[in-house]
Amino acid sequence: MMRDASRPFSRLTSVAYRRWILVILAAHQLRLRSVPLEPLIEQTKAVLIETLKLGSEAARWRADAPLLGAVPELDSLAVINVITALEDRFGIHIEDDEVSGDLFATLGTLTEFVDEKMHD
């Protein structure tokens, strides 16, 4: 029985092609992720300050600033208002099942979530 010599080559080419596509996609995502979050942190912070009517101390918050449990103004009703403000400001849609305490753990976790939603 004669083997088709081109068959293994076409399979190899197909696998190599798929791997190349995965490499390109990974590089694209890495490039998107390499964009600094600092401007987005400032914008997210501005939404919190405006929505919760926070004072000047909040303007000095960094990414590791704790939110839920540390900011008295951030109660359950305020979380809804913040989500609505984030959706309006960034043109994103946040599903109910995406909202959790982990999301509002720090300014950084909230900003990373917004960044992910903007790139969905």
C-alpha positions as CSV (number, residue, x, y, z in Angstrom):
1,M,0.0,0.0,0.0
2,M,1.4,3.4,-1.0
3,R,1.3,6.2,1.6
4,D,0.3,9.7,0.6
5,A,3.4,11.7,1.3
6,S,1.6,15.0,1.2
7,R,-0.9,14.0,3.9
8,P,1.5,14.3,6.9
9,F,2.8,17.5,5.5
10,S,-0.7,19.0,5.2
11,R,-1.5,18.0,8.8
12,L,1.8,19.5,10.0
13,T,1.1,22.7,8.1
14,S,-2.4,22.8,9.6
15,V,-1.0,22.4,13.1
16,A,1.7,24.9,12.5
17,Y,-0.8,27.4,11.1
18,R,-3.0,27.0,14.1
19,R,-0.1,27.5,16.4
20,W,1.0,30.6,14.5
21,I,-2.5,32.1,14.8
22,L,-2.5,31.4,18.6
23,V,0.9,33.2,18.8
24,I,-0.5,36.2,16.9
25,L,-3.6,36.3,19.2
26,A,-1.5,36.0,22.3
27,A,0.8,38.8,21.1
28,H,-2.2,41.0,20.4
29,Q,-3.6,40.4,23.8
30,L,-0.2,41.1,25.4
31,R,0.0,44.3,23.5
32,L,-3.4,45.3,24.8
33,R,-2.4,44.4,28.3
34,S,0.9,46.3,28.1
35,V,-1.1,49.5,27.9
36,P,-0.7,51.2,31.3
37,L,-3.8,51.2,33.4
38,E,-2.9,54.5,35.2
39,P,-5.2,56.7,33.0
40,L,-8.0,54.2,33.4
41,I,-7.4,54.1,37.2
42,E,-7.8,57.9,37.3
43,Q,-11.0,57.7,35.3
44,T,-12.4,55.0,37.5
45,K,-11.4,56.9,40.5
46,A,-13.2,60.0,39.1
47,V,-16.4,57.9,38.7
48,L,-16.2,56.8,42.3
49,I,-15.5,60.4,43.6
50,E,-18.4,61.8,41.6
51,T,-20.9,59.0,42.3
52,L,-20.2,58.7,46.0
53,K,-19.5,62.4,46.6
54,L,-16.1,61.6,48.1
55,G,-13.7,64.2,49.4
56,S,-10.2,65.2,48.4
57,E,-8.7,62.2,50.2
58,A,-10.0,59.9,47.5
59,A,-8.1,61.8,44.9
60,R,-4.9,60.4,46.4
61,W,-6.0,56.8,46.1
62,R,-3.7,54.3,44.3
63,A,-4.6,51.0,42.7
64,D,-4.3,49.2,46.0
65,A,-6.8,51.4,47.8
66,P,-9.4,49.2,49.5
67,L,-13.0,50.0,48.6
68,L,-15.7,47.6,49.9
69,G,-15.7,47.7,53.7
70,A,-13.2,50.6,53.8
71,V,-15.3,53.3,52.1
72,P,-18.4,54.0,54.3
73,E,-20.2,55.6,51.3
74,L,-20.0,52.4,49.3
75,D,-23.1,50.5,50.5
76,S,-25.3,48.2,48.4
77,L,-27.3,51.0,46.8
78,A,-24.1,52.9,46.0
79,V,-22.7,49.8,44.3
80,I,-25.6,49.9,41.9
81,N,-25.1,53.6,41.3
82,V,-21.4,53.1,40.7
83,I,-22.1,50.3,38.2
84,T,-24.5,52.4,36.3
85,A,-22.0,55.3,36.2
86,L,-19.2,53.0,35.0
87,E,-21.5,51.6,32.2
88,D,-22.3,55.2,31.2
89,R,-18.8,56.5,31.3
90,F,-17.0,53.6,29.6
91,G,-19.8,52.3,27.3
92,I,-19.8,48.9,28.8
93,H,-22.5,46.5,30.1
94,I,-22.1,44.8,33.4
95,E,-24.2,41.7,34.0
96,D,-25.7,41.2,37.5
97,D,-23.8,37.9,37.9
98,E,-20.5,39.7,37.3
99,V,-20.9,41.9,40.4
100,S,-19.2,40.5,43.5
101,G,-17.3,41.7,46.6
102,D,-14.0,40.7,44.8
103,L,-14.8,43.2,42.0
104,F,-15.0,46.1,44.5
105,A,-12.1,44.9,46.7
106,T,-9.7,47.6,45.5
107,L,-9.6,50.4,43.0
108,G,-7.2,48.3,41.0
109,T,-9.6,45.3,40.8
110,L,-12.4,47.5,39.8
111,T,-10.2,49.2,37.1
112,E,-9.0,45.8,35.8
113,F,-12.6,44.7,35.5
114,V,-13.5,47.8,33.5
115,D,-10.5,47.3,31.3
116,E,-11.5,43.7,30.6
117,K,-15.1,44.8,29.8
118,M,-13.8,47.5,27.4
119,H,-11.8,44.9,25.5
120,D,-14.6,42.3,25.3
